[in-house]
Amino acid sequence: MSDIPPDLTWERAAPPDATGPGPWIELAFGPGDDGEAPVYIRETSDPENVVTTNRRKWDAFVLGVQAGEFDHFVEGVEGVEDTTDPTPPETTGIGPDSPNAPDA
């Protein structure tokens, strides 16, 4: 894990009403603002295991989630309600430029 910067600011992707330790997914955005800037992803239950991607791929993933491209993965899962809406949400996703991004 030596190539992961030690001074990252991790942002927890958990529901607003979530309590307890999770496990939750956490994201951290590395330096840079171009499409190749690093994005780090980890689970709170295993913080040493970090997946790295880049901003271009992360943005494509967020847009896919917003468009419902992954909804079939949760069909029939207990506790997951159908929130299919043909109107795309008007959000910027999770990222350093989003309204919910932590201050640097």
All heavy atoms as an XYZ file, in Angstrom:
782
protein
N       0.829     -1.186      0.000
C       0.000      0.000      0.000
C       0.870      1.245      0.000
O       0.409      2.339      0.196
C      -0.924     -0.023      1.215
C      -2.020      1.005      1.123
S      -3.317      0.675      2.300
C      -3.075      2.024      3.409
N       2.133      1.105     -0.273
C       3.055      2.232     -0.194
C       2.790      3.289     -1.263
O       3.203      4.427     -1.111
C       4.490      1.731     -0.302
O       4.676      1.083     -1.538
N       2.100      2.943     -2.351
C       1.832      3.932     -3.384
C       0.564      4.748     -3.112
O       0.205      5.614     -3.890
C       1.750      3.271     -4.757
C       0.670      2.204     -4.825
O       0.297      1.658     -3.782
O       0.206      1.917     -5.945
N      -0.104      4.499     -1.995
C      -1.293      5.259     -1.606
C      -0.832      6.430     -0.741
O      -0.223      6.221      0.312
C      -2.287      4.389     -0.807
C      -2.624      3.100     -1.560
C      -3.537      5.188     -0.473
C      -3.281      3.282     -2.896
N      -1.131      7.671     -1.159
C      -0.695      8.816     -0.356
C      -1.274      8.753      1.061
O      -2.456      8.443      1.236
C      -1.264     10.023     -1.118
C      -1.489      9.534     -2.508
C      -1.814      8.078     -2.391
N      -0.470      9.039      2.075
C      -0.939      8.924      3.456
C      -1.855     10.074      3.888
O      -2.553      9.959      4.892
C       0.347      8.942      4.273
C       1.308      9.704      3.417
C       0.935      9.380      1.992
N      -1.882     11.171      3.141
C      -2.635     12.350      3.569
C      -3.969     12.515      2.844
O      -4.504     13.614      2.747
C      -1.786     13.605      3.364
C      -1.378     13.800      1.907
O      -1.474     12.832      1.123
O      -0.964     14.915      1.556
N      -4.555     11.430      2.361
C      -5.828     11.516      1.655
C      -6.967     11.855      2.611
O      -6.950     11.459      3.777
C      -6.140     10.187      0.968
C      -5.231      9.789     -0.184
C      -5.533      8.360     -0.622
C      -5.386     10.762     -1.341
N      -7.968     12.558      2.108
C      -9.190     12.819      2.857
C     -10.236     11.835      2.356
O     -10.667     11.908      1.207
C      -9.674     14.264      2.629
O      -8.655     15.151      3.058
C     -10.957     14.535      3.394
N     -10.617     10.897      3.209
C     -11.568      9.854      2.826
C     -12.989     10.342      3.072
O     -13.300     10.883      4.125
C     -11.294      8.573      3.601
C     -10.000      7.941      3.195
C      -8.775      8.123      3.771
C      -9.792      7.057      2.102
N      -7.826      7.398      3.104
C      -8.412      6.730      2.073
C     -10.633      6.491      1.139
C      -7.877      5.868      1.127
C     -10.086      5.640      0.197
C      -8.725      5.331      0.195
N     -13.855     10.110      2.086
C     -15.262     10.496      2.165
C     -16.092      9.225      2.195
O     -16.000      8.392      1.296
C     -15.619     11.343      0.937
C     -17.035     11.808      0.908
C     -17.329     12.674     -0.306
O     -16.395     13.060     -1.034
O     -18.517     12.952     -0.529
N     -16.899      9.082      3.233
C     -17.714      7.876      3.385
C     -18.977      7.979      2.542
O     -19.700      8.963      2.611
C     -18.074      7.685      4.854
C     -18.783      6.373      5.113
C     -18.821      6.044      6.569
N     -17.451      5.782      6.996
C     -17.102      5.523      8.241
N     -18.005      5.504      9.190
N     -15.844      5.285      8.551
N     -19.241      6.959      1.760
C     -20.450      6.895      0.942
C     -21.460      6.026      1.673
O     -21.557      4.826      1.443
C     -20.125      6.333     -0.439
N     -22.188      6.646      2.584
C     -23.174      5.938      3.387
C     -24.482      6.725      3.353
O     -24.469      7.938      3.155
C     -22.683      5.807      4.833
N     -25.595      6.051      3.546
C     -26.869      6.770      3.593
C     -26.852      7.820      4.700
O     -26.193      7.636      5.728
C     -27.888      5.671      3.909
C     -27.219      4.395      3.532
C     -25.759      4.609      3.730
N     -27.572      8.928      4.512
C     -27.562     10.008      5.506
C     -27.977      9.560      6.908
O     -27.486     10.084      7.898
C     -28.566     11.023      4.954
C     -28.724     10.699      3.523
C     -28.413      9.239      3.364
N     -28.862      8.579      7.001
C     -29.340      8.126      8.302
C     -28.538      6.936      8.845
O     -28.914      6.327      9.828
C     -30.818      7.768      8.226
C     -31.109      6.675      7.198
O     -30.240      6.385      6.360
O     -32.217      6.122      7.239
N     -27.428      6.617      8.206
C     -26.621      5.463      8.605
C     -25.958      5.689      9.965
O     -25.483      6.775     10.261
C     -25.552      5.184      7.563
N     -25.982      4.640     10.751
C     -25.304      4.677     12.042
C     -24.396      3.462     12.132
O     -24.555      2.497     11.396
C     -26.315      4.660     13.206
O     -27.093      3.465     13.096
C     -27.213      5.875     13.171
N     -23.472      3.513     13.033
C     -22.588      2.381     13.225
C     -21.417      2.383     12.262
O     -21.285      3.257     11.417
N     -20.582      1.379     12.407
C     -19.328      1.345     11.648
C     -19.469      0.870     10.204
O     -18.522      0.895      9.454
C     -18.480      0.369     12.449
C     -19.473     -0.560     13.054
C     -20.679      0.289     13.362
N     -20.627      0.415      9.793
C     -20.764     -0.037      8.400
C     -20.753     -1.541      8.324
O     -21.289     -2.196      9.184
N     -20.145     -2.117      7.324
C     -19.101     -1.572      6.458
C     -19.665     -0.633      5.391
O     -20.744     -0.843      4.867
C     -18.482     -2.803      5.816
C     -19.588     -3.810      5.787
C     -20.431     -3.525      7.003
N     -18.907      0.389      5.107
C     -19.256      1.371      4.088
C     -18.096      1.488      3.096
O     -16.971      1.128      3.398
C     -19.511      2.749      4.705
C     -20.487      2.713      5.823
C     -20.218      2.938      7.140
C     -21.880      2.414      5.759
N     -21.359      2.802      7.896
C     -22.395      2.471      7.068
C     -22.745      2.093      4.727
C     -23.734      2.244      7.367
C     -24.078      1.857      5.031
C     -24.559      1.935      6.325
N     -18.398      2.049      1.955
C     -17.367      2.350      0.973
C     -16.867      3.761      1.246
O     -17.650      4.659      1.549
C     -17.931      2.257     -0.467
C     -18.427      0.838     -0.763
C     -16.911      2.718     -1.493
C     -17.339     -0.228     -0.732
N     -15.559      3.959      1.142
C     -14.969      5.283      1.295
C     -14.186      5.622      0.035
O     -13.588      4.749     -0.587
C     -14.031      5.328      2.502
C     -14.757      5.187      3.817
C     -13.820      5.275      5.007
O     -12.736      4.656      4.960
O     -14.178      5.965      5.969
N     -14.205      6.904     -0.325
C     -13.521      7.395     -1.515
C     -12.549      8.485     -1.131
O     -12.807      9.253     -0.203
C     -14.523      8.002     -2.494
C     -15.692      7.133     -2.901
C     -16.753      7.965     -3.569
C     -15.206      6.044     -3.816
N     -11.471      8.572     -1.876
C     -10.524      9.677     -1.716
C     -10.045     10.054     -3.115
O      -9.799      9.190     -3.955
C      -9.350      9.281     -0.836
N      -9.936     11.349     -3.331
C      -9.511     11.847     -4.631
C      -8.093     12.361     -4.526
O      -7.783     13.203     -3.690
C     -10.476     12.933     -5.112
C     -11.857     12.383     -5.347
C     -12.778     12.320     -4.325
C     -12.203     11.878     -6.586
C     -14.034     11.773     -4.526
C     -13.457     11.332     -6.802
C     -14.377     11.280     -5.771
N      -7.230     11.817     -5.383
C      -5.830     12.208     -5.384
C      -5.623     13.539     -6.077
O      -6.573     14.159     -6.572
N      -4.385     13.986     -6.120
C      -4.083     15.279     -6.724
C      -4.344     15.286     -8.228
O      -4.237     14.259     -8.894
C      -2.602     15.480     -6.429
C      -2.060     14.108     -6.210
C      -3.193     13.300     -5.646
N      -4.700     16.454     -8.733
C      -4.954     16.623    -10.161
C      -6.424     16.784    -10.440
O      -7.275     16.355     -9.659
N      -6.701     17.422    -11.551
C      -8.103     17.615    -11.917
C      -8.392     17.141    -13.338
O      -9.430     17.430    -13.891
C      -8.520     19.072    -11.741
C      -7.662     20.033    -12.556
O      -6.764     19.576    -13.275
O      -7.903     21.246    -12.456
N      -7.473     16.382    -13.918
C      -7.713     15.849    -15.249
C      -8.294     14.442    -15.147
O      -8.466     13.906    -14.056
C      -6.417     15.843    -16.071
C      -5.362     14.910    -15.510
O      -5.523     14.441    -14.360
O      -4.372     14.643    -16.205
N      -8.605     13.837    -16.265
C      -9.216     12.518    -16.284
C      -8.342     11.404    -15.763
O      -8.831     10.343    -15.391
N      -7.046     11.638    -15.697
C      -6.128     10.609    -15.204
C      -5.808     10.755    -13.718
O      -5.057      9.955    -13.164
C      -4.840     10.616    -16.024
C      -5.062     10.287    -17.502
C      -5.812      8.973    -17.717
O      -5.437      7.953    -17.110
O      -6.786      8.973    -18.494
N      -6.376     11.770    -13.060
C      -6.140     11.960    -11.624
C      -6.659     10.731    -10.863
O      -7.711     10.188    -11.192
C      -6.842     13.222    -11.135
N      -5.927     10.271     -9.855
C      -6.305      9.040     -9.162
C      -7.522      9.195     -8.248
O      -7.751     10.245     -7.661
C      -5.065      8.692     -8.340
C      -4.361      9.991     -8.145
C      -4.669     10.820     -9.349
N      -8.295      8.114     -8.185
C      -9.419      7.987     -7.264
C      -9.182      6.695     -6.498
O      -8.916      5.643     -7.096
C     -10.770      7.925     -8.008
C     -11.919      7.710     -7.027
C     -10.992      9.187     -8.835
N      -9.263      6.769     -5.179
C      -9.000      5.615     -4.322
C     -10.310      5.185     -3.669
O     -11.097      6.013     -3.216
C      -7.975      5.976     -3.244
C      -6.686      6.495     -3.825
C      -6.453      7.862     -3.941
C      -5.707      5.625     -4.275
C      -5.275      8.350     -4.486
C      -4.524      6.102     -4.827
C      -4.319      7.462     -4.931
O      -3.146      7.936     -5.480
N     -10.528      3.862     -3.603
C     -11.762      3.305     -3.060
C     -11.388      2.209     -2.067
O     -10.527      1.375     -2.350
C     -12.636      2.706     -4.183
C     -12.866      3.749     -5.285
C     -13.953      2.184     -3.630
C     -13.404      3.163     -6.573
N     -12.042      2.228     -0.911
C     -11.799      1.174      0.085
C     -13.082      0.912      0.862
O     -14.032      1.682      0.828
C     -10.676      1.560      1.043
C     -11.053      2.694      1.992
C      -9.905      3.081      2.880
N     -10.299      4.094      3.853
C      -9.475      4.686      4.676
N      -8.179      4.382      4.647
N      -9.914      5.586      5.535
N     -13.094     -0.199      1.578
C     -14.215     -0.547      2.445
C     -13.766     -0.332      3.890
O     -12.631     -0.659      4.248
C     -14.616     -2.007      2.222
C     -15.862     -2.397      2.962
C     -16.303     -3.815      2.649
O     -15.838     -4.392      1.653
O     -17.102     -4.342      3.425
N     -14.659      0.210      4.708
C     -14.275      0.523      6.083
C     -13.851     -0.707      6.875
O     -13.033     -0.601      7.777
C     -15.420      1.237      6.837
O     -16.605      0.431      6.776
C     -15.700      2.607      6.250
N     -14.365     -1.872      6.514
C     -13.993     -3.084      7.255
C     -12.619     -3.625      6.851
O     -12.086     -4.509      7.520
C     -15.062     -4.168      7.059
O     -15.106     -4.561      5.709
N     -12.048     -3.104      5.770
C     -10.732     -3.555      5.301
C      -9.983     -2.361      4.696
O      -9.713     -2.334      3.497
C     -10.902     -4.668      4.272
C      -9.587     -5.315      3.872
O      -8.551     -5.051      4.531
O      -9.585     -6.078      2.890
N      -9.635     -1.356      5.504
C      -9.061     -0.122      4.965
C      -7.686     -0.271      4.325
O      -7.249      0.618      3.607
C      -9.006      0.804      6.178
C      -8.980     -0.103      7.353
C      -9.768     -1.317      6.952
N      -7.005     -1.370      4.562
C      -5.692     -1.582      3.941
C      -5.820     -2.027      2.485
O      -4.862     -1.943      1.734
C      -4.893     -2.612      4.744
C      -4.608     -2.179      6.175
C      -3.801     -0.899      6.233
O      -2.808     -0.781      5.496
O      -4.178      0.001      7.012
N      -6.986     -2.526      2.104
C      -7.229     -3.000      0.748
C      -7.836     -1.849     -0.060
O      -9.028     -1.578      0.032
C      -8.165     -4.204      0.776
C      -8.319     -4.845     -0.576
O      -7.606     -4.536     -1.522
N      -9.276     -5.751     -0.666
N      -7.032     -1.172     -0.851
C      -7.449      0.019     -1.591
C      -7.409     -0.268     -3.091
O      -6.417     -0.777     -3.610
C      -6.533      1.220     -1.266
C      -6.935      2.443     -2.072
C      -6.577      1.530      0.229
N      -8.495      0.054     -3.757
C      -8.580     -0.065     -5.212
C      -8.349      1.323     -5.788
O      -8.884      2.309     -5.289
C      -9.967     -0.597     -5.634
C     -10.118     -0.607     -7.141
C     -10.200     -1.978     -5.051
N      -7.563      1.400     -6.841
C      -7.272      2.683     -7.472
C      -7.809      2.687     -8.896
O      -7.637      1.718     -9.637
C      -5.748      2.936     -7.507
O      -5.238      2.853     -6.180
C      -5.442      4.316     -8.066
N      -8.456      3.773     -9.249
C      -8.913      3.992    -10.616
C      -8.569      5.432    -10.967
O      -7.791      6.068    -10.262
C     -10.421      3.669    -10.763
O     -10.780      3.704    -12.150
C     -11.294      4.607     -9.968
N      -9.153      5.961    -12.023
C      -8.889      7.363    -12.335
C     -10.205      8.138    -12.418
O     -11.289      7.550    -12.402
C      -8.049      7.529    -13.603
C      -8.738      7.026    -14.846
O      -9.941      7.136    -15.028
N      -7.950      6.442    -15.741
N     -10.102      9.433    -12.479
C     -11.272     10.304    -12.444
C     -12.204     10.059    -13.635
O     -13.421     10.057    -13.494
C     -10.802     11.770    -12.410
C     -11.902     12.772    -12.302
C     -12.639     12.594    -10.973
N     -13.777     13.447    -10.916
C     -13.791     14.645    -10.353
N     -12.712     15.104     -9.773
N     -14.883     15.353    -10.350
N     -11.656      9.822    -14.806
C     -12.476      9.572    -15.995
C     -13.345      8.329    -15.804
O     -14.549      8.350    -16.058
C     -11.555      9.419    -17.212
C     -12.257      9.131    -18.508
C     -11.258      9.004    -19.672
N     -10.059      8.223    -19.354
C      -9.996      6.894    -19.367
N     -11.058      6.183    -19.676
N      -8.876      6.272    -19.080
N     -12.752      7.260    -15.311
C     -13.499      6.021    -15.093
C     -14.497      6.182    -13.945
O     -15.614      5.656    -14.005
C     -12.539      4.871    -14.796
C     -11.703      4.480    -15.998
C     -10.701      3.416    -15.643
C      -9.797      3.093    -16.822
N      -8.774      2.096    -16.440
N     -14.103      6.894    -12.882
C     -15.016      7.129    -11.764
C     -16.234      7.922    -12.222
O     -17.372      7.574    -11.899
C     -14.312      7.833    -10.605
C     -15.281      8.184     -9.528
C     -15.753      9.419     -9.215
C     -15.939      7.282     -8.641
N     -16.662      9.339     -8.185
C     -16.794      8.031     -7.817
C     -15.896      5.899     -8.470
C     -17.594      7.456     -6.835
C     -16.695      5.329     -7.492
C     -17.523      6.100     -6.687
N     -16.022      8.992    -12.988
C     -17.131      9.804    -13.482
C     -18.061      8.981    -14.362
O     -19.288      9.113    -14.275
C     -16.613     11.020    -14.247
C     -15.977     12.061    -13.350
O     -16.143     11.989    -12.116
O     -15.291     12.963    -13.879
N     -17.505      8.100    -15.202
C     -18.326      7.232    -16.047
C     -19.155      6.288    -15.189
O     -20.343      6.045    -15.468
C     -17.446      6.445    -17.016
N     -18.563      5.750    -14.118
C     -19.288      4.867    -13.207
C     -20.435      5.602    -12.536
O     -21.566      5.108    -12.489
C     -18.325      4.293    -12.163
C     -19.028      3.527    -11.074
C     -19.563      2.269    -11.323
C     -19.161      4.061     -9.807
C     -20.216      1.567    -10.323
C     -19.807      3.364     -8.802
C     -20.341      2.111     -9.054
N     -20.183      6.802    -12.014
C     -21.230      7.580    -11.341
C     -22.375      7.872    -12.310
O     -23.549      7.734    -11.956
C     -20.657      8.884    -10.737
C     -21.761      9.816    -10.272
C     -19.721      8.555     -9.575
N     -22.046      8.261    -13.531
C     -23.094      8.518    -14.519
C     -23.895      7.247    -14.811
O     -25.119      7.304    -14.975
C     -22.485      9.077    -15.802
C     -21.931     10.497    -15.697
C     -21.190     10.872    -16.988
C     -23.037     11.497    -15.409
N     -23.226      6.104    -14.856
C     -23.917      4.839    -15.073
C     -24.861      4.497    -13.932
O     -25.982      4.032    -14.152
N     -24.434      4.742    -12.702
C     -25.301      4.506    -11.546
C     -26.515      5.416    -11.628
O     -27.657      4.982    -11.441
C     -24.537      4.725    -10.224
C     -25.494      4.731     -9.042
C     -23.471      3.660    -10.040
N     -26.286      6.685    -11.915
C     -27.392      7.641    -12.012
C     -28.370      7.259    -13.116
O     -29.571      7.478    -12.988
C     -26.857      9.049    -12.258
C     -26.149      9.632    -11.062
C     -25.525     10.982    -11.353
O     -25.281     11.337    -12.503
N     -25.256     11.728    -10.304
N     -27.870      6.680    -14.198
C     -28.720      6.296    -15.326
C     -29.412      4.950    -15.109
O     -30.201      4.520    -15.943
C     -27.885      6.245    -16.610
N     -29.110      4.262    -14.000
C     -29.751      2.986    -13.711
C     -29.114      1.791    -14.387
O     -29.691      0.709    -14.421
N     -27.905      1.956    -14.907
C     -27.253      0.877    -15.634
C     -26.895     -0.333    -14.767
O     -26.605     -1.403    -15.289
C     -25.992      1.392    -16.326
C     -26.274      2.401    -17.423
C     -25.015      2.954    -18.056
O     -23.920      2.389    -17.855
O     -25.128      3.983    -18.743
N     -26.896     -0.171    -13.462
C     -26.519     -1.266    -12.568
C     -27.681     -1.756    -11.709
O     -27.499     -2.578    -10.819
C     -25.359     -0.818    -11.663
C     -24.177     -0.329    -12.451
C     -23.941      1.022    -12.606
C     -23.306     -1.218    -13.050
C     -22.856      1.486    -13.338
C     -22.223     -0.777    -13.789
C     -21.993      0.581    -13.939
N     -28.885     -1.252    -11.973
C     -30.051     -1.615    -11.163
C     -30.330     -3.116    -11.173
O     -30.823     -3.660    -10.189
C     -31.294     -0.862    -11.637
C     -31.237      0.621    -11.331
O     -30.282      1.070    -10.653
O     -32.160      1.342    -11.768
N     -30.006     -3.798    -12.259
C     -30.276     -5.233    -12.345
C     -29.481     -6.034    -11.309
O     -29.860     -7.143    -10.966
C     -30.008     -5.759    -13.761
C     -28.586     -5.636    -14.190
N     -28.033     -4.444    -14.602
C     -27.596     -6.553    -14.249
C     -26.762     -4.641    -14.918
N     -26.467     -5.906    -14.718
N     -28.420     -5.476    -10.770
C     -27.635     -6.189     -9.759
C     -28.366     -6.293     -8.429
O     -28.018     -7.131     -7.603
C     -26.276     -5.516     -9.545
C     -25.318     -5.722    -10.671
C     -24.915     -4.656    -11.448
C     -24.816     -6.982    -10.967
C     -24.020     -4.829    -12.501
C     -23.925     -7.174    -12.019
C     -23.533     -6.091    -12.782
N     -29.338     -5.431     -8.185
C     -30.037     -5.453     -6.899
C     -31.489     -5.909     -7.025
O     -32.214     -5.911     -6.043
C     -29.983     -4.076     -6.193
C     -28.565     -3.727     -5.817
C     -30.620     -2.996     -7.036
N     -31.905     -6.319     -8.225
C     -33.266     -6.827     -8.389
C     -33.466     -8.046     -7.499
O     -32.665     -8.969     -7.501
C     -33.529     -7.203     -9.845
C     -33.669     -6.008    -10.753
C     -33.847     -6.397    -12.212
O     -33.923     -7.604    -12.523
O     -33.895     -5.479    -13.042
N     -34.529     -8.011     -6.721
C     -34.857     -9.131     -5.848
C     -34.097     -9.162     -4.535
O     -34.296    -10.063     -3.730
N     -33.215     -8.204     -4.287
C     -32.486     -8.165     -3.027
C     -33.407     -7.602     -1.958
O     -33.995     -6.533     -2.131
C     -31.201     -7.301     -3.141
C     -30.523     -7.170     -1.790
C     -30.261     -7.899     -4.165
N     -33.555     -8.336     -0.866
C     -34.438     -7.915      0.215
C     -33.989     -6.573      0.792
O     -32.800     -6.352      1.022
C     -34.435     -8.975      1.327
C     -35.437     -8.692      2.416
C     -35.473     -9.791      3.460
O     -35.223    -10.954      3.091
O     -35.750     -9.484      4.617
N     -34.939     -5.694      1.000
C     -34.642     -4.385      1.582
C     -34.291     -3.327      0.565
O     -34.093     -2.175      0.910
N     -34.210     -3.690     -0.711
C     -33.907     -2.716     -1.762
C     -35.200     -2.442     -2.511
O     -35.788     -3.333     -3.110
C     -32.825     -3.235     -2.739
C     -32.593     -2.240     -3.860
C     -31.539     -3.511     -1.995
N     -35.648     -1.194     -2.428
C     -36.895     -0.850     -3.101
C     -36.621     -0.400     -4.527
O     -35.534      0.077     -4.853
C     -37.630      0.241     -2.336
C     -36.838      1.525     -2.193
C     -37.537      2.525     -1.300
O     -37.564      2.306     -0.079
O     -38.056      3.507     -1.832
N     -37.621     -0.564     -5.382
C     -37.487     -0.143     -6.779
C     -37.647      1.365     -6.844
O     -38.706      1.901     -6.556
C     -38.541     -0.831     -7.636
C     -38.422     -0.467     -9.110
O     -37.422      0.170     -9.492
O     -39.327     -0.831     -9.874
N     -36.594      2.025     -7.195
C     -36.634      3.477     -7.307
C     -36.413      3.906     -8.750
O     -35.936      4.995     -9.014
C     -35.570      4.121     -6.411
O     -34.289      3.627     -6.798
C     -35.818      3.819     -4.942
N     -36.759      3.011     -9.676
C     -36.557      3.309    -11.085
C     -37.329      4.559    -11.470
O     -38.525      4.660    -11.270
C     -37.018      2.126    -11.959
O     -36.358      0.950    -11.506
C     -36.710      2.375    -13.407
N     -36.628      5.521    -11.999
C     -37.207      6.777    -12.444
C     -36.575      7.108    -13.787
O     -35.354      7.200    -13.885
C     -36.920      7.882    -11.430
C     -37.543      9.214    -11.803
O     -38.100      9.338    -12.916
O     -37.468     10.133    -10.987
N     -37.386      7.272    -14.832
C     -36.795      7.538    -16.143
C     -36.120      8.902    -16.253
O     -35.387      9.158    -17.177
C     -37.997      7.446    -17.094
C     -39.178      7.713    -16.231
C     -38.819      7.203    -14.860
N     -36.348      9.762    -15.284
C     -35.724     11.086    -15.305
C     -34.387     11.024    -14.594
O     -34.328     10.688    -13.419
C     -36.620     12.118    -14.591
O     -37.926     12.053    -15.132
C     -36.048     13.509    -14.733
N     -33.275     11.328    -15.272
C     -31.971     11.287    -14.599
C     -31.903     12.336    -13.494
O     -32.463     13.419    -13.628
C     -30.962     11.594    -15.696
C     -31.727     11.889    -16.929
C     -33.171     11.716    -16.660
N     -31.243     12.003    -12.400
C     -31.116     12.967    -11.306
C     -30.238     14.144    -11.703
O     -29.350     14.024    -12.535
C     -30.459     12.151    -10.184
C     -29.792     11.025    -10.877
C     -30.573     10.753    -12.127
N     -30.498     15.274    -11.099
C     -29.710     16.475    -11.373
C     -28.690     16.658    -10.270
O     -28.817     17.511     -9.412
C     -30.621     17.690    -11.472
C     -31.561     17.610    -12.663
C     -32.399     18.855    -12.804
O     -31.960     19.931    -12.383
O     -33.501     18.736    -13.333
N     -27.689     15.779    -10.273
C     -26.627     15.851     -9.288
C     -25.292     15.789     -9.992
O     -25.207     15.427    -11.155
C     -26.702     14.687     -8.279
O     -26.498     13.476     -8.997
C     -28.036     14.643     -7.560
N     -24.263     16.111     -9.277
C     -22.916     16.033     -9.836
C     -22.194     14.794     -9.368
O     -21.044     14.593     -9.693
C     -22.097     17.278     -9.442
O     -22.082     17.371     -8.020
C     -22.680     18.525    -10.055
N     -22.857     13.936     -8.591
C     -22.213     12.719     -8.120
C     -21.330     12.985     -6.913
O     -21.430     14.006     -6.262
N     -20.487     12.051     -6.648
C     -19.546     12.173     -5.542
C     -18.199     12.518     -6.141
O     -17.728     11.858     -7.047
C     -19.459     10.863     -4.749
C     -20.809     10.533     -4.115
C     -18.380     10.941     -3.693
C     -20.838      9.202     -3.419
N     -17.603     13.531     -5.665
C     -16.307     13.920     -6.182
C     -15.873     15.216     -5.563
O     -16.627     15.866     -4.833
N     -14.649     15.618     -5.831
C     -14.136     16.824     -5.200
C     -14.879     18.093     -5.643
O     -14.827     19.104     -4.963
C     -12.667     16.868     -5.610
C     -12.572     15.973     -6.790
C     -13.667     14.961     -6.663
N     -15.603     18.030     -6.768
C     -16.341     19.203     -7.225
C     -17.810     19.147     -6.854
O     -18.573     20.028     -7.202
C     -16.229     19.326     -8.755
C     -14.777     19.483     -9.188
O     -14.019     20.140     -8.441
O     -14.417     18.967    -10.244
N     -18.236     18.097     -6.144
C     -19.646     17.984     -5.788
C     -19.980     18.896     -4.619
O     -19.107     19.278     -3.840
C     -19.977     16.536     -5.420
O     -19.520     16.227     -4.135
N     -21.255     19.262     -4.483
C     -21.657     20.135     -3.369
C     -21.396     19.506     -2.007
O     -21.285     20.199     -1.015
C     -23.157     20.317     -3.587
C     -23.469     19.817     -4.941
C     -22.343     18.918     -5.359
N     -21.279     18.164     -1.948
C     -21.071     17.475     -0.672
C     -19.600     17.176     -0.387
O     -19.292     16.512      0.578
C     -21.856     16.172     -0.656
C     -23.337     16.417     -0.783
O     -23.856     17.387     -0.258
N     -24.026     15.549     -1.503
N     -18.722     17.642     -1.242
C     -17.290     17.366     -1.055
C     -16.763     18.091      0.171
O     -17.165     19.208      0.466
C     -16.503     17.791     -2.284
N     -15.894     17.419      0.928
C     -15.323     18.081      2.108
C     -14.407     19.221      1.700
O     -13.818     19.212      0.620
C     -14.528     16.965      2.786
C     -14.247     15.985      1.701
C     -15.381     16.082      0.717
N     -14.336     20.217      2.558
C     -13.441     21.334      2.287
C     -12.008     20.859      2.406
O     -11.662     20.063      3.272
C     -13.669     22.468      3.285
C     -15.054     23.084      3.097
O     -15.547     23.064      1.948
O     -15.627     23.581      4.075
N     -11.157     21.377      1.537
C      -9.750     20.952      1.555
C      -8.995     21.628      2.675
O      -9.301     22.629      3.179
C      -9.092     21.278      0.222
